[in-house]
């Protein structure tokens, strides 16, 4: 029996329904088609009010601590945030402020974002990638950015976005597959 890859997904959307969550779910579905995975999903809109005022990790409730431990022990992170004022949400950053600075060394991270227009497409390169570089994580080569025009309501309608998701996962599989093989070898 092979070990499943522990994937922790963080959706930085602050409300439901959420295009950011739809993007995360599609990325997870593609990953699940490519590799055996176990998913831990964190939706900031659901947990934000309970940790937004915390200044120290010791102040977060037990369920938030469990989410932080899941992030710190993930084999792969899939993270996405809507863009506000040219960056990720403040609560998204606040969550990662509580993650230990050495916990994500060499952990692959698939980056994604949603925004109102193409004007914010570089948020992946100029905001998300530097954040995870601080943690010395391995940001995967292709990020996925989506605009409101890529959706019909809260469903992906643009075939180009679906292709970008598929390509991001295709390029991610060798990185995460290698990490999975290492984990299986260590477990044996």
N, C-alpha and C positions, 0 to 999 in steps of 0.2 A: 504494500500500500504506500503510495507516494504522499509526501507531506504537501499540504496545501500552502500556497503563498499567502501570507497574512497581509492583506491590503487594507490600509486605513484611508478613507476618503473624507476630505473636509470640504463641505459646501459653505462658502462664505456668504451666501445669500441671507438676508435678514427677514424675508417674508415668504409666505407660501400662497399661491403657487410661485415657483421660481425657475427661471430659465437656467440659472446656474446649476440648480439641482438636476434639471433635465439633462444638462451637459454631463454632469458627474455620473448620472445613472447610465447614460449611453457609453461613456468611457469604461465604466465597470462591466457593462454587458459585453463589450468587445473584448476586454481583458479576460472575462470569464469564458468566452468562446475559445481563447487562445491558450489559456493556462488554468490549472486547478487553483482556485482562489477561495479564500475565506474573507468576507467583507465586514468591516466595522465602519459604519457611516456616522459622521458627525455633522449635524446641521446647526450652524451658528444661530439661526433664527430661533431655534428651540431652546438653546442653552445660554444664549447671551445674557439675558437678564439675571441669571444666577451667578455669573462670574465677572460681569462687567465692572463692578466696583471693587473687586479684589486687587490688592496691591502686591500681595505675596502669595506664593503657591500654597502656603499653609492656610490661607483664607478661603480656598475654593472648596465647594461641597464635594462629597465623596464621589458622586457620579461624574463630575468634571475631572476629578483626579483620575478616575478610571479611563476617561477619554485621553488624558495626557499620557498615561502609561501606555495606552494602545498606540498613540503616535510614536512614543519613544521606543517601542518594540516592534514596529512595523517592518515588514520585508520590503514594502513598497508604499509610498504615499501618492495619492491622487488628490490634488488640491485645486480648487477653483474659487474665484471671487468675482462678484460683479465689480465694475469699475465705478468709483465715485471720486470726482475731482482728480482724475488721472492716476489713481492708485487703488489698491485693494481696500476693503473695508477696515475700519479701525478695530472692530472686534476680531477680525481675522488676525491682524497683527498682535492684538492683545492675547489671543489664545497661544500664539507661538512665542510670546514673551515668557510664558510659563514653562516651555519645553527646555529641558537641560541642554546647554550649548554643545555638549559632546554626544548627545543621544542619536543624532542623525548622520554621523560620519559615514560616508559611502552608501547611505540609503538612497535608492533611486526614487526620484520624485517626478511625476508627470504633472506638468503645469497647464492650467487652463484658466480662462477668464471670459466674462461676458460684458458687453457694453452697448450703449445706445447707438454707437456709430463706429466706423473704421478708424476714427481719430484716436481711439484709445488702444489700438491693436498692439502697440509696443509695450503695454503694461507688463506683459510676460517677460520681456527682455530687460526692462528698466526698473521693475519693481519686484516681481516674484523671483526671478532668477538670482538677483543679489541677496534677497532675504535667505534663500536656501543655500547660497554660497557661504553665507556667514556660518551656517551649521555644518559646512563641509559635506553637504549632501551631494549626490550625483544627479543634478537636474538632467532629465532626459532630453535628447536632441530636438524633438519637435513638440512644441506647445500647441494648444488649441484655443483659438480666440473665436468667439461668436458674437454677432450683433443681433439686434431685435429682428432684422429682416431675414435672419436664418431660421426663424420660427414662425409657425402659424399657431397663434395662441401659445400654448406651452408644449408644442410638439415640434421636433426638428423637421423642417420642410425643405431645406436647401441640400441638394445632393452633394454639393461641394463641401459642405460642413461634414456630412457623413463620410466622405472620402478622406477628409483631413483627420477625423477621429480614427478611421481605420489605419491610415498611414502612421499616426502617432503611436498606436498600439503595436503595429507591425515593427516599428523601429524600437519600441520599448522592450519587446519580448526577448531579444538576445541579452539585454542588460539584466532584466529581472529573472529570466530563465537561468542565467549564470548564477545569480544569487540563490535561486531556488535549489539548483544542483549542489551548491556549497552547503546549504542548510540540510539537505537530505544526506549528504556525505557525512556531515558532522553528527547527525542524529543516528547514523548507522553504527 
